[in-house]
Amino acid sequence: PDIIPDGIDMIKLKQWQIALMIQAQIQAEQRQQSSNEN
């Protein structure tokens, strides 16, 4: 019951990678904004 098809696993993995990329991009933008204010 714990076995997950490879297709679903790959989709989850890609979604996770995309989420990390978006999060890193947002953090980078926030750093630029804070550095511009200073």
N, C-alpha and C positions, 0 to 999 in steps of 0.2 A: 504493500500500500504506500510505502514511502518513495517508490520509484516514480520519477517525473520524466516524461518524454523529452528527448533532446531539444525538440523544437521549442517547447515552452521554456525550457531552461535558458536557451540562447536568447529568447525574447526578453526574459527577465534580466539577463545579464546586460543586454544592450540598453534596456531602460535604466538600469542602475548606473551604467557608464555615462549615459546622457545626463542623468540627474546630477552626477558628480561634476560633469563639465559645466552645467548651468550654474551650479552652486559656486564653483570656483570663479566663474565669470562675474557673477553678482558680487562676490567678495572683492574681486579686483576692481570693479567699478566703484564700490564703496570706498576702497582705499584711495582711489584717484580723487574722488570728490572730497574726502577729508583732507588730503594733502593739498588740494587746490584752495580750500578754505584757509588753511594755515599759510 
